C-alpha cells in the first residue's frame, strides 16, 4: 500500500497555505456573506421604493446575489488549489508568517478573478509570498489587479528578454505594441531606452549579466568592455516582482546579442554558466561553464 503523503509535496509550504486560507479566506468569506446580505436588502428597498417589485422578485434577487457570492468563494478556492501545486519537495519555505493585511488584500482581489490563466498567475503570487513573505508589495497587488489578460500575455511573451531585471531593447526585440501595453499596465517605466553594464566581480577580472537561471560571464580589458552597455527598458517595482515568477528559458537571441557586442568590444572569453543563488541584485553561479561562446585563445 502506497504512502498517504505525497513525498514530492513540500509540507511546510502546504501547512502555511492552509493556515493562510483558514485565517484570511475565512474572514473574506464572512465579508462576502455580509456584503451579499446588504446588497440583497438594498436592492429590495430600491425596488419597493420604485414600486417595481412583483411577487417572487425578492426571491429572484436573493438567488442572484447569493450566486454571485458563491462565485467569489469559488474563485478563491480555485486560486488556492492552484497555489497548492506550486510547492515542491526540498524547496525552501520561510518560517515567517504572511502579513494578515497582505493576505486580506490578496483574497479580496482574487475573489473577482475567474479567468483560468489569470488565476494561474495569482496562484503563483500567493505561493511566492508564502515561500518568502514581502516578495510582493501591496502596491504591486493593486497594479496587477488591474492588468488585462492581453497585458499579462505581453509580459510573459517578453520575459525571455529579461537581463538583470530589465528588458533588453536591442535589435527591436520588443514590439512597439507590447512596449506600450506594458507601460499602460504599469510594468515598464515610461522613459526612453537606458543602458546597463555587466556586473563586476570583486577582483574586477570578469563581468557578468544574469538572464533567468543563466549567467553570461565576460572576461577581458575593463576599459574596453565597460564602454558599451546593453540597451534596456527599466521594469517598475511591480514588473520586477512579477518577473521573479517567470521560469521561462532566456532568449537565445538575447544571449547572442550580448556575445556579439562584447566580442567586438575587446572581450577575450565569453562563457555561459548556471546560476546557483540569487540574493537581491547579487547572484552566484557555477565556476564551470555550461557553454563557451567565445575564446580568443582558441
FENJO-V147330 format. One record per backbone hydrogen bond with DSSP energy under -0.5 kcal/mol. CO is the residue of the C=O (numbers start at 1). NH is the residue of the N-H. If there is no record, write none. Layout:
CO;NH  CO;NH
//
This chain:
5;7  6;9  8;89  9;11  10;14  11;15  12;16  13;17  14;18  15;19  16;20  17;21  18;22  19;23  20;24  20;25  21;25  21;26  23;27  24;28  25;29  26;30  27;31  28;32  29;33  30;34  31;35  32;36  33;37  34;38  35;39  36;40  37;41  38;42  39;43  40;44  41;45  42;46  43;47  44;48  45;49  46;50  47;52  47;53  48;51  54;57  54;58  56;60  57;61  58;62  59;63  60;64  61;65  62;66  63;67  64;68  65;69  66;70  67;71  68;72  69;73  70;74  71;75  72;76  73;77  74;78  75;79  76;80  77;81  78;82  79;83  80;84  81;85  83;86  84;87  86;88  88;91  99;103  100;104  101;105  102;106  103;107  104;108  105;109  106;109  106;110  107;111  109;112  110;113  112;114  115;119  116;120  117;121  118;122  119;123  120;124  121;125  122;126  123;127  124;128  125;129  126;130  127;131  128;132  131;94  132;135  137;141  138;142  139;143  140;144  141;145  142;146  143;146  144;147  148;152  149;153  150;154  151;155  152;156  153;157  154;158  155;159  158;161  159;162  160;251  161;168  163;166  165;235  166;163  167;233  169;172  170;173  173;175  175;179  176;180  177;181  178;182  179;183  180;184  181;185  182;187  182;188  183;186  187;236  189;191  194;232  196;230  199;208  201;204  205;220  206;201  207;218  208;199  209;211  209;216  210;164  211;214  213;275  214;211  215;217  215;273  216;209  217;271  218;207  219;268  219;269  221;225  222;226  224;227  225;228  227;229  230;196  231;169  231;170  232;194  233;167  234;189  236;240  237;241  238;242  239;243  240;244  242;245  243;246  251;255  252;256  253;257  254;258  255;259  256;260  257;261  258;262  259;263  260;264  262;267  263;266  266;221  268;296  269;219  270;293  270;294  271;217  272;290  272;291  273;215  274;286  277;284  279;282  282;279  284;276  284;277  291;272  291;293  294;270  295;298
//
